[in-house]
Amino acid sequence: MNLESTRRRLTERQADTVQRLTQAAVEVLGEEGFAGLTVRIVAARAGVAPATAYTYFSSKEHLVAEVFWRRLAAAPVEDSDQADRADRVVAVLRGVALLMADEPELAAAVTSALLGRDPDVEHLRARIGLDIRERLSAALGDSPDPDELEALELLYAGALVRAGMGYGTYEKLADRLEISARLLLE
């Protein structure tokens, strides 16, 4: 998968460096958590000079947001021809909620990172939000009600923050999202 970086277009070699950095970030998060993560530690793990790492990532929040963006972008888009719209919406919400279910340290870090003020994080947050909006819009079908779409976005965002704060697992979050989405769509 060749994703464009937040900051610039990448050559194949640069894309490999970014891939190594994002993979190293996931490893460090699993061992040290978000508090123990630094761009310098990730750079060392990836075999990259810290200055090189900082040319790609302005902060640890930017690095973690990039990890989430790459996972979301690689996740399959739900088939909009399946079942009814509630089932399609639930599939989207469940899919996004479970992207990091097996990696609680990464999941908690993503919540913290996405709340950051770093301009590169803000850019990724907008890309992530647009991707989720497009998935939900497609799941709702032709001409979705804007208020309904926004309510589903708020439902997801609130659930992400709640899970990031440690109020339940991402599996339970996915179940709660299903119940809440069905109530909203009735």
VENKA-V589310 format. One record per residue. N is the residue number from 1. RES is the residue in one letter. SS is DSSP state (@ for helix, = for strand, . for the rest). PSI is psi in whole degrees, 0 to 359 (999 if undefined). OMEGA is omega in whole degrees, -180 to 180 (999 if undefined). Layout:
BEGIN
n: [N & N]
res: [RES & RES]
ss: [SS & SS]
psi: [PSI & PSI]
omega: [OMEGA & OMEGA]
END
This chain:
BEGIN
n: [1 & 2 & 3 & 4 & 5 & 6 & 7 & 8 & 9 & 10 & 11 & 12 & 13 & 14 & 15 & 16 & 17 & 18 & 19 & 20 & 21 & 22 & 23 & 24 & 25 & 26 & 27 & 28 & 29 & 30 & 31 & 32 & 33 & 34 & 35 & 36 & 37 & 38 & 39 & 40 & 41 & 42 & 43 & 44 & 45 & 46 & 47 & 48 & 49 & 50 & 51 & 52 & 53 & 54 & 55 & 56 & 57 & 58 & 59 & 60 & 61 & 62 & 63 & 64 & 65 & 66 & 67 & 68 & 69 & 70 & 71 & 72 & 73 & 74 & 75 & 76 & 77 & 78 & 79 & 80 & 81 & 82 & 83 & 84 & 85 & 86 & 87 & 88 & 89 & 90 & 91 & 92 & 93 & 94 & 95 & 96 & 97 & 98 & 99 & 100 & 101 & 102 & 103 & 104 & 105 & 106 & 107 & 108 & 109 & 110 & 111 & 112 & 113 & 114 & 115 & 116 & 117 & 118 & 119 & 120 & 121 & 122 & 123 & 124 & 125 & 126 & 127 & 128 & 129 & 130 & 131 & 132 & 133 & 134 & 135 & 136 & 137 & 138 & 139 & 140 & 141 & 142 & 143 & 144 & 145 & 146 & 147 & 148 & 149 & 150 & 151 & 152 & 153 & 154 & 155 & 156 & 157 & 158 & 159 & 160 & 161 & 162 & 163 & 164 & 165 & 166 & 167 & 168 & 169 & 170 & 171 & 172 & 173 & 174 & 175 & 176 & 177 & 178 & 179 & 180 & 181 & 182 & 183 & 184 & 185 & 186]
res: [M & N & L & E & S & T & R & R & R & L & T & E & R & Q & A & D & T & V & Q & R & L & T & Q & A & A & V & E & V & L & G & E & E & G & F & A & G & L & T & V & R & I & V & A & A & R & A & G & V & A & P & A & T & A & Y & T & Y & F & S & S & K & E & H & L & V & A & E & V & F & W & R & R & L & A & A & A & P & V & E & D & S & D & Q & A & D & R & A & D & R & V & V & A & V & L & R & G & V & A & L & L & M & A & D & E & P & E & L & A & A & A & V & T & S & A & L & L & G & R & D & P & D & V & E & H & L & R & A & R & I & G & L & D & I & R & E & R & L & S & A & A & L & G & D & S & P & D & P & D & E & L & E & A & L & E & L & L & Y & A & G & A & L & V & R & A & G & M & G & Y & G & T & Y & E & K & L & A & D & R & L & E & I & S & A & R & L & L & L & E]
ss: [. & . & . & . & . & . & . & . & . & . & . & @ & @ & @ & @ & @ & @ & @ & @ & @ & @ & @ & @ & @ & @ & @ & @ & @ & @ & @ & @ & @ & . & . & . & . & . & . & @ & @ & @ & @ & @ & @ & @ & @ & . & . & . & @ & @ & @ & @ & @ & @ & @ & . & . & . & @ & @ & @ & @ & @ & @ & @ & @ & @ & @ & @ & @ & @ & @ & @ & . & . & . & . & . & . & . & . & . & . & @ & @ & @ & @ & @ & @ & @ & @ & @ & @ & @ & @ & @ & . & . & . & . & . & . & @ & @ & @ & @ & @ & @ & @ & @ & @ & @ & @ & . & . & . & . & @ & @ & @ & @ & @ & @ & @ & @ & @ & @ & @ & @ & @ & @ & @ & @ & @ & @ & @ & @ & @ & @ & . & . & . & . & . & @ & @ & @ & @ & @ & @ & @ & @ & @ & @ & @ & @ & @ & @ & @ & @ & @ & @ & @ & . & . & . & . & . & @ & @ & @ & @ & @ & @ & @ & @ & @ & @ & @ & @ & @ & @ & @ & @ & .]
psi: [127 & 92 & 141 & 140 & 158 & 322 & 335 & 169 & 149 & 141 & 173 & 319 & 317 & 319 & 322 & 319 & 315 & 319 & 317 & 320 & 316 & 322 & 318 & 323 & 317 & 319 & 314 & 318 & 317 & 329 & 321 & 345 & 176 & 322 & 326 & 357 & 131 & 156 & 324 & 315 & 317 & 317 & 314 & 316 & 324 & 354 & 36 & 145 & 143 & 319 & 323 & 315 & 319 & 344 & 338 & 326 & 122 & 342 & 169 & 329 & 318 & 316 & 313 & 320 & 323 & 319 & 313 & 315 & 316 & 320 & 318 & 314 & 330 & 345 & 139 & 146 & 135 & 146 & 116 & 358 & 354 & 149 & 208 & 173 & 325 & 318 & 320 & 315 & 315 & 319 & 319 & 308 & 317 & 317 & 315 & 319 & 329 & 3 & 326 & 22 & 328 & 2 & 77 & 325 & 319 & 316 & 314 & 322 & 322 & 317 & 312 & 315 & 317 & 344 & 358 & 163 & 356 & 130 & 327 & 326 & 317 & 319 & 313 & 321 & 319 & 319 & 317 & 313 & 319 & 319 & 313 & 319 & 315 & 321 & 314 & 319 & 315 & 321 & 326 & 337 & 190 & 135 & 64 & 148 & 122 & 324 & 321 & 317 & 314 & 323 & 321 & 323 & 317 & 322 & 312 & 312 & 317 & 321 & 321 & 315 & 316 & 315 & 320 & 334 & 356 & 13 & 70 & 166 & 167 & 333 & 316 & 323 & 315 & 319 & 316 & 321 & 319 & 310 & 313 & 318 & 319 & 320 & 317 & 323 & 355 & 999]
omega: [-179 & 179 & 176 & 177 & 176 & -169 & -178 & 174 & -175 & 169 & 179 & 179 & 178 & 178 & 177 & 178 & 179 & 178 & 178 & 179 & -179 & 177 & 178 & 178 & 179 & 180 & -179 & 178 & 180 & -178 & -170 & -174 & -177 & -179 & -178 & -179 & 170 & 178 & 179 & 179 & 179 & 179 & 179 & 180 & -178 & -179 & -177 & 177 & 179 & 180 & 177 & 180 & -180 & 174 & 180 & -174 & -176 & -177 & 177 & 177 & 178 & 180 & -179 & 177 & 177 & 177 & -180 & 180 & -179 & 178 & 179 & -179 & 180 & -178 & -180 & 175 & -178 & 178 & -176 & 179 & -176 & 170 & 179 & -173 & 178 & 178 & 179 & 179 & 179 & 179 & 178 & -177 & 180 & -180 & -180 & -179 & -175 & -180 & -176 & -174 & -178 & -177 & -175 & 179 & 178 & -179 & 179 & 179 & 180 & 179 & 179 & -176 & -176 & 177 & -177 & -178 & 179 & -179 & 178 & 175 & 178 & 178 & 179 & 178 & 178 & 178 & 180 & 179 & 179 & 179 & -180 & 177 & -180 & 178 & 180 & 180 & 178 & -180 & 180 & 178 & -176 & 176 & -180 & 176 & -178 & 179 & 178 & 179 & 180 & 178 & 178 & 176 & 178 & 178 & -180 & -177 & 178 & 179 & 179 & 179 & -179 & 179 & 179 & 178 & 177 & 179 & 178 & -180 & 178 & 175 & 177 & 176 & 180 & 178 & 179 & 177 & 179 & -179 & -178 & 179 & 179 & 176 & -178 & -175 & 179 & 999]
END
